[in-house]
Amino acid sequence: MDILVVSYILYKGYMLIKETRAEQLLKGIILIIFLIPISNFFNLTMLNWILTKTLTIGVLSIVIIFQPEIRRALEHLGRTAFNDKHILEDEEVMEKVITEIVNSAGNLSESKTGALIVIEQVTGLGDIINTGTKLDALVSSALLENIFVVNTPLHDGATIIRNNRIVSAGCFLPLTSNNDLNKKLGTRHRAAIGISENSDALIIVISEETGTISLAMNGKITRNYTKDRLKKVLINIIKNRFKKKSTWREKVIGWKEKIKGTKS
C-alpha cells in the first residue's frame, strides 16, 4: 500500500509538470543527484562540492522561479468533489446557458468581432472578477454580443460567467509566459491560455482578424471550432465534471452508511 500511494503521488506530480518548464528542471535535478555519488566515488572533490551546493541552493530557486507551476499544482489538489460550487448542477439550465454562449460566439465569429469569454469552473476567479466591471446579469447571447461591440467601454477585456450569470466584464487576464506558442496568436489568445494555466476555467476566444473560434483549457488552446462542435465539447466537459462530483458524493454517502452500520 505504501509503495502504491507513493507511486501514485509521483505519477500525478509528473503529470502536473509535464510539458512545462518544470519538467526540464526536474530532469536537471535528477542528473545532479545521479552525478553526486559518482563524483564522490571517484574522489572528484571540487565537482562533488559544486553539485552538492547547487542542489542545496536549487531547492530555494525552484520555489521562486516556478511559483506559477507550484500554485497551479496546489490549486489542482484543492479541486475536490466537495467544493464544486461553481458548476451548474441543473442540466437543463446548463444546456440553456451553453446554447446562449455558443450562439453569441457564432454571431461574433460571423461579424469578426473579437471576444474573450471565461466560464468559471471549480477554481474561483474572484481576483480576476474584481479587475472588471460587475454586472451580475443572466447569460444571454444578446448581452454577450453587446458587451463586445467595438469601441464600447467593456469590449477590450474578458467577460466572466459563473453558473448562469455574467458576473463581470472588461476583466484583465494574466498572459501566458509560454514562448513556444504560434506567433500568429494575439493577445486575446495568450490571455486565454494564461488564465487556463492558473485555473480550470473554459475560455472561448473569437479572433478579430479571422473570426476563428478557439477554446482554451488546461494551458492548451484548440482552434477552428464550429458552433455545433463547440456546444458539444462544452456540454461534455461540464457533464463529466458533474458526474465525477455525483460519484464522489455517492462514495461519501456509502462510507457514512458503512460507518453507521459498524457502530450499530
N, C-alpha and C positions, 0 to 999 in steps of 0.2 A: 504493500500500500504506500509506504514511504517513497519508494522508487517511482511508482506511478504518479504520485502527486507532484514530485519534483520534476519529473519528465514533462508533465502537462504544463507546469508553470514555465519551464524553459521554452517549450514549444510555443505557447501563447506569447511569451515575451519576444521571441524571434519574429513571430507573425506581425507583432505591433511595429517592429522597426524595419521589417522587410521593405526593400526598395526605398529606403530613406538614407539620409547622410549618416545616421547612427549605425547602419549596417556596415558601412566601410570602417567606421571607428571600432566596432566590435571585432572585425577581422584583424585590425591592427593590435588590439589588446591581446587577442588570442596568440598572435605571433610573438608579442613581447613575453607573455607568460611561458611560451614554449622555449624561447631563447634563453631565459634566465637560468634554468638548471643546466643547459648545455654550456653556457659561459662559465658557470661555477665548476662544472666537471673538468673543463679544460684549463682551469685557473686563469681565465681572462678577467682579471680583477677590475680593470678600468671599464670594460664593456658591461660587466655584471653590475657595477655601481651605477652606471648611466641608465641601464634598463630598469633597475630597482627604483631609482629616483623618479624616472619617467612614469612608472606605474603608480607611484605614490601621488605625484602631482596630478596625474591624469584623472584620478577619481574626482577631484575638485573641478578640473577643467570640463569633465563630462557634464556635471550639473549646470555649469554656467553656459557652455556652448550649446548644449542640446536641451535647453529648458523647454522649447515648444514640443519636442518629441516626448519628454518626460510628462509634461502636462497632458498631452493627448493620451498617453498610456494610462495615467491616473484617472482621467475622465472616462476612459473606456471601462476601467474596472468599476467605476461608480454607476455605470448604466445597468441597473438591475431591474428585475421584473416588479420591484416594489415601488418604483418611483416614476412609472411611465405616465405621469400626469399630463404630458403634452401630446399624447397620442389619442386621436379620436377613437372612442370605443363603439360608437353607433355607426355601423357600416353604411346605412342609408345616407346619413349626414356626411360621412366621409366621401362617399362617391359623388354626392352633390357638390361638395367643396372642390374636389379634384376636377369635376366637369367644368366648373366656373373658371378655375385656374387654367385648365387646358384650352378652353375656348378663348380666353383673353390672350394666351400665348400664341394661339393660331392667328388671331386677328392682328396682334402686334407684329408677328412674323410677316404677314402679308403686306403690312404698311411699312415694313423695315424700321420699326420704332424700337430703339434699344431699351432693354428691360432687365431687371435683376430681381427675381422673386425667391425668397428664402422660406422654406417650410420647416418650422421648428419641430424637432422630434423629442427625444429624451433629454438631451443636453439643453439646459436653459440658456437663452440668448439675451438675458436681461441687460448685460453691459452693452450689447450691440443695439438693442431697442432704445436705450437711453440716449444714443447718439443722434436719433432721428426725431421726427415729429409724431407724437402719439395720436392715433386715430380711433382705435377700438370700434371698428365697424365690421358688419357681416361681410364675408367674402362674396364678391360678385364680379363678373367679368367686366361690366361697365365701369365699376370703380377702379379696378386694376388698370384698365386701359386709359382712364382719365389721369391716373397718377403719373403715367409715363409719357404723357403728351409733351413734346419737345418745348423747351423754354418755360415750363411751369416750375414752381419752386421745388417740387419733390421728385422730378423726373430723373435727376442725376445721382440717385442713391439707390439703396436696396429697400425693398418692401418686405417686412417680416410678417408671416402668417403663423398664428398659434391656434390650433384646433380649427374652429370655423370662423375665426375673426382676423381681420387685418389689424394688427396691434400698433404698427409703426411704419413710417415711410421716410425716404430720404436718409437712410441709415448708412454709416460708414463701416465697411468691412476690411479686415486685415488682408493685405496682399500676400500671395504665396512667395516664398523665397526659393522655390524650385527653378533652377536655371536651365533645366533640360526640356522645358515646355516649348511647343511650337511658337516660333517668333511671330506668327500671324495672330496669335491670341492677344486680344486687347486687355485693357484694364478691368473691364467687367468680368471677363473670363478668369483673370488672375485673382480677382477679389472672390469670385465664386469658389475657386479651388482653395484659396486661403482659409475661408470660413469652414469649408468641408474638412480641412486638415485638423481644425480645432474643435469640431463638433460632429454630430451625426446628422446634421441638417441636410435636407434635399434642396438644391439650388437650381432654379431654372434660369437660363441666360438666353436672351434674344439679341442677336448681333444687329447692330445699327447699320452695318455696311451691306450684309448679305441677307439678313432676316433669318439666318440659321438658328434653329432651336437646339440648345445644348442642356445637358443635365450633369451637375457635379455632385459627387458624394464620395466620402472616404478618401479625400485627397486626389481623386481622379475625375476626369471630365470626358463625357462621350457626346458626340455631336450628330447633327443631321437627323433629328427626330421629326416624325410627323405627329399630328395631333393624336391619332389613334394609338400609335406606338407609345407616346409619352403618357397617355392616360393609362394604358395597360401596365406599363412599368411602375408608375406611381402607386396604383392600386395594389399591385402585387407586393411591393416593398412594404407598404403600410399594413396590409393584411397579414403579412408574415410576422411583423413585429407584434401585432395584436395577438396572433396565435401563440407566439412564444410567451407573451405575458399571461395568457389564459392557461397555458401548460404549467407555468410556474405556480400560478395560483392553485391549480388543481393538486400539484405536488405538496404545497404547503398545507392545504386542507387535509390531504391524506396523511401527512406527518402528524398533524394535530389530532386526527382521529385515532391514529395508532398510539400516540402518547396517552390519550384519554383511556383507550382500551387497556393499556398496560397498567395504568394507575388503578383502574377499577378491578 
